[in-house]
Amino acid sequence: YTGREWAVQEAPGDQIEVLDAFTAQVGKPARAIAWGSSMGGLVTVAMAERHADRLAGALPMCGSVGGSVSMLNNALDGAFVFRTLVATDPAIRVVQLDDDRANGRRVQVALDAAWKSPQGRARTLLAAAVAQLPTWTDPAAPKPAAKDFTAQAEQLRRAFAMGVFVPRTDQERRAGGITSWNTGVDYGVQLRRSGLMPLVRHFYREAGLDLDADLRQLADAPRISADPAAVAYFRANYVPTGNLRIPMLTLQAVGDGVTIPAIHGGLQAIVDAAGHRRKLAQLWVEAAGHCIFTPAEMLAALKTLEQRIDSGRWTIAPKDVAPRATDSVGTPAGGTRFTRFTPPAMLRACGARAGSCPGEPPAAVAPATPPGKSP
């Protein structure tokens, strides 16, 4: 990309320039499909909506496909709870970061210390719940049973620092201010909606803590307000409109603790509201970890998308989702682990229309270019 780090502003145009260069030097392709992983997954969503005239389909993988504003707000909730109830180091920042790595190291030290006590574990798990981290995050560990709260807690711990204290330094620099807010958020409501209330209550009882008292403390804590222009910048880079004109297939693991499954539920809601549900399908892999797909799974996803482009119909089935994928010599390339999965709704869902998100600051116009940069 022509920009570094959170290059969502530059990347879609950069990719179209690549397509233009290919067309000029080689010839116009019969079909062009956009695809990308992680941040590249969100870039792919932006390309699909902005450049549908140049593309036949889009395959975003393990990306924050429900939009950057929702992603950052969800993470902010977890970080706010942890900073308010658990972390004692005043150097730990939730917003206005100047060094993501240094902040992450401080968070890890605080997390390790908190986990040594039942009280610290319980409050950390409350933070993980409102951030909607999945209860399976480690690809080297088996998936915890539905009522194995101890194993689930360990999985939440392993993903916590990276999944909650997400990078913000470059994002805030580009946006020119604070991009997230929690004004008006009721953390009792968020906890109930998270689906992890039984787990949190279990550890609060074990620690002898009063959950309602902690929720009152959170309600009384000073809130974080966003800068309107910063929110507008991140909405433009990028929150989907849902106005899909080409088929889009997402690929995601059920245990991704970095781009959480709920983000895909957020995309579903946006596309449904725009009336384009037939253009979207989602493939789920029964695995933990971030962007951990096998070659067979990626090839199967591509084949499924190509079939949709050719036929006009999705052929996805719950357990045998896509044709068997093989490598160049005809042997399975890592195997496939597709499964049926319904992603949860995003707790901090935020749409592309200014003013569509609860507690959002007054609308502002996004800067045409990142602050401090010339066009």
C-alpha positions in Angstrom: 0.0 0.0 0.0 1.1 3.6 -0.5 0.3 4.2 3.2 1.6 2.3 6.3 -0.2 0.6 9.2 -4.0 1.3 9.1 -3.9 2.0 5.3 -7.6 1.5 4.8 -7.9 4.9 3.2 -5.2 4.3 0.5 -5.6 0.5 0.0 -8.8 0.3 -2.2 -7.4 2.8 -4.7 -4.0 1.1 -4.6 -5.6 -2.2 -5.6 -7.5 -0.7 -8.5 -4.2 0.8 -9.7 -2.8 -2.7 -9.6 -5.7 -3.9 -11.7 -5.2 -1.0 -14.1 -1.5 -1.8 -14.4 -2.3 -5.5 -15.2 -4.9 -4.4 -17.8 -2.4 -2.1 -19.5 0.6 -4.5 -19.5 -1.2 -7.9 -19.9 -4.8 -7.4 -20.9 -8.2 -7.0 -19.4 -9.0 -10.0 -17.2 -12.2 -11.9 -17.8 -12.8 -11.8 -14.1 -11.3 -10.0 -11.2 -12.0 -11.0 -7.6 -10.9 -8.9 -4.6 -9.7 -10.8 -1.5 -7.7 -10.1 1.6 -7.0 -11.2 5.2 -7.4 -9.3 8.5 -7.2 -5.5 7.7 -7.1 -6.7 4.0 -10.5 -8.2 4.7 -12.0 -4.8 5.5 -10.1 -3.3 2.5 -11.8 -6.0 0.4 -15.3 -5.0 1.7 -14.5 -1.3 0.8 -13.4 -2.4 -2.7 -16.6 -4.4 -3.2 -18.8 -1.4 -2.4 -16.7 1.3 -4.1 -15.5 -0.5 -7.2 -18.2 -3.0 -8.0 -17.9 -2.1 -11.7 -14.4 -3.5 -11.8 -15.0 -6.7 -9.7 -16.9 -9.9 -10.1 -16.9 -10.8 -6.5 -15.2 -10.3 -3.1 -13.6 -12.8 -0.6 -12.8 -11.0 2.7 -11.1 -13.4 5.2 -10.8 -13.0 9.0 -11.4 -9.2 8.7 -13.2 -6.6 10.6 -15.9 -6.7 8.0 -18.6 -5.2 10.2 -16.7 -1.9 10.2 -13.9 -0.1 12.0 -16.1 2.0 14.3 -17.9 -1.1 15.8 -14.6 -3.0 16.1 -12.9 -0.2 18.0 -15.9 0.6 20.2 -16.3 -3.1 21.2 -12.6 -3.3 22.1 -12.9 0.0 24.0 -15.6 -1.5 26.3 -13.3 -4.3 27.3 -10.4 -2.0 27.8 -12.5 0.5 29.8 -13.7 -2.2 32.2 -10.2 -3.6 32.7 -8.7 -0.2 33.3 -11.5 0.8 35.7 -11.7 -2.4 37.8 -8.4 -4.2 37.4 -5.3 -2.3 36.1 -3.5 -0.1 38.6 -0.8 1.2 36.3 -1.7 4.8 35.4 0.5 4.5 32.3 -2.0 2.0 30.7 -4.0 3.9 28.1 -7.3 3.1 26.6 -7.3 5.9 24.1 -4.8 8.6 23.1 -2.0 6.1 22.7 1.5 7.0 21.6 3.1 3.5 21.5 0.9 0.4 21.0 3.6 -2.1 21.8 4.6 -0.4 25.1 1.0 -0.1 26.1 0.5 -3.8 25.3 3.4 -4.8 27.5 2.0 -2.8 30.4 -1.4 -4.5 29.8 0.2 -8.0 29.8 2.0 -7.3 33.1 -1.3 -6.1 34.7 -3.2 -9.1 33.2 -0.6 -11.6 34.6 -0.8 -10.0 38.0 -4.6 -9.9 38.0 -4.9 -13.5 37.0 -3.2 -14.7 40.2 -6.2 -13.7 42.3 -9.8 -14.8 42.0 -10.9 -11.2 42.1 -8.6 -10.2 39.3 -9.7 -13.2 37.2 -13.4 -12.4 37.7 -13.1 -8.7 36.7 -10.9 -9.5 33.7 -13.5 -12.0 32.5 -16.2 -9.3 32.8 -14.0 -7.1 30.6 -13.6 -10.0 28.1 -17.3 -10.6 28.0 -18.3 -7.0 27.1 -15.6 -7.1 24.4 -17.3 -10.2 23.0 -14.1 -12.3 22.9 -14.9 -16.0 21.9 -14.3 -18.7 24.5 -12.0 -20.6 22.2 -9.0 -18.7 20.9 -5.9 -20.9 21.0 -5.3 -23.1 18.0 -3.1 -25.4 20.1 -5.9 -26.1 22.6 -9.1 -28.1 22.3 -12.4 -26.3 22.1 -13.8 -26.0 25.7 -17.0 -27.7 26.5 -20.1 -25.6 26.9 -20.0 -25.6 30.7 -16.3 -25.9 31.2 -15.9 -22.3 32.6 -12.3 -22.9 33.7 -11.1 -23.9 30.2 -13.2 -21.0 28.7 -11.6 -18.5 31.1 -8.1 -19.7 30.1 -9.0 -19.2 26.4 -10.3 -15.7 27.1 -7.1 -14.8 29.1 -4.9 -15.9 26.2 -6.7 -13.6 23.7 -7.3 -10.7 26.1 -4.4 -8.3 25.6 -4.4 -8.5 21.8 -8.1 -8.7 21.3 -9.1 -5.9 23.7 -6.1 -3.4 23.7 -6.1 -3.1 19.9 -3.7 -0.8 18.1 -4.8 2.8 18.2 -1.7 5.0 17.7 -1.7 5.2 13.9 -5.5 5.1 13.8 -5.8 8.2 16.1 -3.1 10.0 14.2 -4.8 9.4 10.9 -8.2 10.4 12.2 -6.9 13.4 14.2 -8.4 12.4 17.5 -10.2 9.8 19.6 -12.1 7.4 17.4 -14.2 5.5 20.1 -16.6 6.4 22.8 -18.6 4.7 25.6 -20.9 7.6 26.6 -24.3 6.2 27.4 -23.2 2.5 27.6 -24.8 0.4 30.3 -22.4 -2.4 31.0 -25.0 -4.4 32.8 -27.0 -4.6 29.6 -23.9 -5.3 27.6 -23.0 -8.2 29.9 -26.5 -9.7 29.6 -26.4 -9.4 25.9 -22.9 -11.0 25.6 -24.0 -14.5 26.3 -21.3 -14.9 29.0 -23.3 -13.9 32.0 -23.2 -17.4 33.5 -19.4 -17.6 33.2 -18.9 -14.2 34.7 -21.3 -14.9 37.6 -19.5 -18.2 38.3 -16.1 -16.5 38.7 -17.6 -13.6 40.7 -19.2 -16.1 43.1 -15.8 -17.9 43.4 -14.1 -14.6 44.2 -16.7 -13.5 46.7 -17.3 -10.3 44.7 -20.5 -8.3 44.2 -21.1 -8.1 40.5 -23.8 -5.5 40.9 -21.4 -3.3 42.9 -18.8 -3.5 40.1 -21.4 -2.6 37.5 -22.4 0.4 39.6 -18.8 1.5 39.8 -18.5 1.2 36.0 -21.7 3.3 35.6 -20.2 6.0 37.8 -16.8 6.0 36.1 -16.0 9.0 33.9 -16.7 8.1 30.3 -14.7 8.5 27.1 -16.0 10.8 24.4 -14.9 10.6 20.7 -13.9 13.5 18.4 -16.6 13.9 15.8 -14.2 14.4 12.9 -12.2 11.3 14.0 -15.4 9.2 14.0 -16.3 10.5 10.5 -12.8 9.6 9.2 -13.1 6.0 10.5 -16.6 5.7 9.2 -15.3 6.6 5.8 -12.3 4.2 6.3 -14.3 1.9 6.7 -17.9 1.1 7.7 -19.9 -0.9 5.1 -23.1 0.5 3.7 -24.4 -3.0 2.9 -25.1 -1.9 -0.7 -23.6 -5.0 -2.3 -23.8 -5.1 -6.1 -21.5 -8.1 -6.4 -21.4 -11.4 -4.5 -19.4 -11.4 -1.3 -18.3 -14.5 0.7 -16.6 -14.1 4.1 -14.4 -16.7 5.6 -13.9 -16.8 9.4 -12.9 -19.1 12.3 -15.3 -19.5 15.2 -12.5 -19.0 17.6 -10.8 -15.8 16.3 -9.9 -13.6 19.3 -8.5 -10.8 17.2 -11.3 -10.1 14.6 -14.1 -11.6 16.7 -17.0 -13.6 15.2 -19.5 -10.9 16.3 -18.0 -8.6 13.7 -19.4 -10.9 11.0 -22.8 -10.7 12.7 -22.4 -6.9 12.4 -21.9 -7.2 8.6 -24.9 -9.5 8.3 -27.1 -6.9 10.0 -25.8 -4.1 7.8 -26.4 -6.0 4.6 -29.8 -7.2 5.7 -30.9 -3.6 6.5 -29.7 -2.5 3.0 -31.8 -5.3 1.4 -28.9 -7.1 -0.2 -28.8 -10.4 1.8 -28.8 -12.5 -1.3 -25.4 -11.1 -2.2 -23.7 -12.2 1.1 -22.7 -15.6 2.4 -20.4 -16.6 5.2 -18.2 -19.6 5.6 -17.2 -20.7 9.1 -14.2 -22.9 10.1 -14.3 -24.9 13.3 -10.9 -23.7 14.5 -9.3 -21.1 16.8 -6.8 -18.4 16.0 -6.5 -15.5 13.6 -6.3 -16.1 9.9 -5.4 -19.7 10.3 -7.1 -21.2 7.3 -5.6 -24.1 5.4 -5.0 -23.9 1.6 -7.9 -26.3 1.1 -10.2 -24.0 3.0 -9.2 -20.9 1.1 -9.4 -22.7 -2.3 -12.8 -24.1 -1.3 -14.0 -20.6 -0.4 -12.8 -19.3 -3.8 -14.5 -22.1 -5.6 -17.7 -21.4 -3.8 -17.6 -17.8 -4.7 -16.8 -18.5 -8.3 -19.8 -20.9 -8.5 -22.0 -18.1 -7.1 -20.7 -15.7 -9.8 -21.3 -18.2 -12.6 -24.7 -19.5 -11.5 -26.2 -16.6 -9.6 -26.9 -19.0 -6.6 -25.1 -19.9 -3.4 -24.4 -23.6 -3.1 -23.3 -23.6 0.5 -24.6 -26.5 2.7 -24.1 -26.6 6.5 -21.5 -29.4 6.9 -20.3 -30.0 3.4 -19.9 -26.4 2.5 -17.8 -26.4 -0.5 -16.2 -28.9 -3.0 -13.1 -30.6 -1.8 -10.1 -28.5 -2.6 -6.8 -30.0 -3.7 -3.3 -28.8 -4.4 -1.5 -29.0 -7.7 -0.8 -32.7 -7.4 -4.3 -33.6 -6.4 -3.8 -34.3 -2.7 -5.8 -32.6 0.1 -4.1 -29.2 0.9 -4.6 -29.2 4.7 -8.1 -30.4 4.7 -11.3 -28.5 5.5 -13.1 -27.8 8.8 -16.3 -26.1 7.7 -19.1 -26.0 10.2 -22.5 -24.4 10.8 -22.3 -21.3 12.9 -24.5 -18.3 13.6 -22.5 -15.3 14.7 -23.7 -13.2 17.6 -24.9 -9.7 17.0 -22.3 -7.0 17.5 -22.9 -5.3 20.9 -21.6 -1.9 19.7 -23.1 -2.1 16.1 -22.5 1.1 14.2 -23.7 1.8 10.7 -22.4 3.9 7.8 -24.9 6.7 8.3 -23.7 9.5 10.5 -25.7 9.5 13.8 -26.8 5.9 13.5 -24.9 4.7 16.6 -26.0 5.1 20.2 -24.0 7.7 22.1 -22.3 8.9 18.9 -20.9 12.5 19.0 -22.5 15.0 16.7 -21.8 14.4 13.0 -18.7 15.9 11.4 -17.2 15.8 7.9 -14.3 13.4 7.5 -11.0 15.0 6.4 -10.3 14.3 2.8 -6.7 13.2 3.7 -5.0 12.1 6.9 -4.1 15.0 9.2 -0.7 16.4 8.4 -0.6 14.8 4.9 -1.0 16.5 1.5 -3.3 15.0 -1.1 
